[in-house]
Each structure stands twice: as C-alpha cells, then as structure tokens.
Amino acid sequence: MRLQTYSAQETRRLGNQFGQFFVGGECIGLCGELGSGKTVFVQGLAEGLGITEPIHSPSFTLVNEYQGRLRLYHFDFYRLKSVEEIWALGWQDYLNQNGVIVIEWAERFPAVLPLDRIEIRFTLDQNNEQQRIMTITPIGEKYTTLLETYLKL
C-alpha cells in the first residue's frame, strides 16, 4: 500500500489513525532517511494510543516507553553498531510484551525483527519537501489481515 501526505500534520494524523486501530502486540518497522517523517508518524501513533506526554526520537536513549491505552515501546536503531547491543537492551523481553513496538531505522538490523510485522518506508518527494510517500508493507499473514481490516474502515 502506498500513501502520500502533504504536511507533517497529515503524517501525524495517519499515525494517529493507526494508533487508534491497534489492539496490542503490533510491531512496526520504520525505514527512511533523516527528516522523512518517522518520528512525526510515531507522535501521531502515540496520540492514537492515548499517550499525552511529548514523544521524542530515542536517538540517544535508544528506547523510550510511554503508557496510554496500550504501552508504546519506541526504539531507534540509528546509533546502534551491532545486534548484540539490541539484545543487551532486553529486546526479547520487549517482544514478549503486549504493547506496540515501533522501531525507527529498522532497516539497519532486519535480522532481529519479528518475522511478522508492518514495515513503513518513508520517502521524501524531491519536488516538495513537505510531501512524504509512505510504502506500507505487511509481512506475515497476521499483518496482511490487519492491514486489510484497517483499509475497510
């Protein structure tokens, strides 16, 4: 599925819609260059989960946790150098929770990602710096069904 947004507000609104739809146990890998809208999407997703505190990119903390209707685990793989660092964060424990896991820079370590997940690739339009193209790919039957259900709403 391919979606376009024309402002940060639209990107945030799309994230909010996903957050409202999620029920727990989802894993979303976000891919794309710096400034492509990943964190803005997560801010909207958090709003959709009922989280009211400010959402910041966990570039230096590596993972931020937020509580709303569901718990949000917001990872950033950008500064990590090895798979061992991800495991040292307690990655397996997070995967066993019933919250929502979102990983910025997921493309850096695909080997640790769950086999079933949603991947969203953010691309900037070269002619309009406010426009984002998001390519949403469900991986696994669970997420194919989830995305089909979302599209029917």
C-alpha positions in Angstrom: 0.0 0.0 0.0 1.3 3.4 -0.9 0.1 6.6 0.8 1.1 10.2 0.4 0.9 13.0 2.9 1.4 16.7 2.1 2.4 18.0 5.6 3.7 17.0 8.9 0.1 17.3 10.3 -1.1 14.8 7.7 1.7 12.4 8.6 0.9 12.7 12.2 -2.9 12.2 11.6 -2.1 9.0 9.7 -0.1 7.7 12.6 -3.0 8.6 14.9 -5.3 6.5 12.8 -3.0 3.5 13.1 -2.7 4.0 16.9 -6.5 4.1 17.3 -6.7 0.8 15.4 -4.1 -1.2 17.2 -5.0 -3.6 19.9 -1.6 -4.6 21.3 1.2 -6.9 20.2 1.9 -5.0 17.0 5.4 -4.4 15.7 6.1 -1.6 13.1 9.5 -1.1 11.5 10.0 2.4 10.1 12.6 3.0 7.4 13.8 6.1 5.6 16.3 8.9 5.6 16.7 11.6 8.2 13.8 14.0 8.3 11.5 11.8 6.3 8.7 11.8 8.9 9.3 8.7 11.0 9.2 10.5 14.4 6.2 12.6 13.4 4.4 9.4 12.5 5.2 8.0 15.9 4.0 11.1 17.6 0.6 10.6 15.9 0.6 6.9 16.7 1.2 7.7 20.3 -1.8 10.1 20.3 -3.9 7.4 18.8 -2.9 5.2 21.7 -4.0 7.8 24.2 -0.5 8.9 25.2 -0.4 12.6 26.2 3.3 13.2 27.0 5.6 14.5 24.4 7.2 11.9 22.1 10.8 12.4 21.2 13.1 10.4 19.0 15.1 8.0 21.2 18.3 8.5 19.3 20.4 8.8 22.4 18.3 6.8 24.9 17.8 4.0 22.2 14.3 3.2 23.6 11.5 5.2 25.2 8.5 3.8 26.9 5.1 5.5 27.1 1.9 4.5 28.7 -1.5 5.1 27.1 -4.4 2.8 26.3 -1.5 0.4 25.3 2.1 0.7 26.2 4.4 2.1 23.4 8.0 0.9 23.1 9.7 3.4 20.7 13.2 2.2 19.5 15.8 3.9 17.4 18.4 1.6 15.8 20.3 4.5 14.2 23.2 4.7 16.7 23.5 1.0 17.4 26.5 -0.7 16.0 25.7 -4.4 16.5 22.9 -6.9 17.0 24.5 -7.6 20.4 23.6 -4.1 21.5 20.0 -4.7 20.6 19.9 -7.9 22.7 21.5 -6.0 25.6 18.6 -3.6 25.6 16.3 -6.5 26.5 14.9 -6.8 23.0 13.5 -10.3 23.6 11.6 -9.0 26.7 10.0 -6.2 24.7 8.9 -8.6 22.0 7.1 -10.6 24.6 5.0 -7.7 25.9 1.5 -6.9 24.6 2.3 -3.2 23.8 3.1 -1.6 20.5 6.7 -1.7 19.3 7.9 0.9 16.8 11.4 0.9 15.5 13.0 3.8 13.7 15.8 2.8 11.4 14.5 -0.8 11.4 16.4 -1.5 8.1 19.7 -1.4 10.0 19.1 -4.7 11.7 16.5 -6.7 9.9 17.7 -10.0 11.5 16.3 -9.1 14.9 12.9 -8.0 13.7 9.9 -10.4 14.2 9.0 -12.4 11.2 5.5 -10.9 11.3 5.4 -7.1 11.3 4.5 -4.0 9.3 7.2 -2.1 7.5 6.7 1.5 6.5 9.2 3.1 4.2 9.2 6.9 4.2 10.4 8.8 1.2 10.7 12.5 0.7 9.3 13.9 -2.6 12.2 15.7 -4.3 10.0 18.5 -5.6 8.1 19.2 -2.4 9.9 18.9 1.0 6.6 18.6 2.9 5.3 15.6 0.9 6.0 12.2 2.2 5.4 8.9 0.4 4.8 6.0 2.7 5.0 2.5 1.4 3.3 0.2 3.9 4.2 -3.5 3.6 2.6 -6.1 5.8 4.9 -9.0 6.5 3.2 -12.2 7.6 -0.5 -13.3 7.5 -1.4 -11.5 10.8 -0.4 -8.1 9.4 -1.8 -8.8 5.9 -5.2 -9.4 7.6 -4.7 -6.4 9.9 -4.0 -4.1 7.1 -6.9 -5.4 5.0 -9.2 -4.8 8.0 -7.8 -1.3 8.5 -8.4 -0.4 4.9 -12.1 -1.3 5.2 -12.6 1.3 7.9 
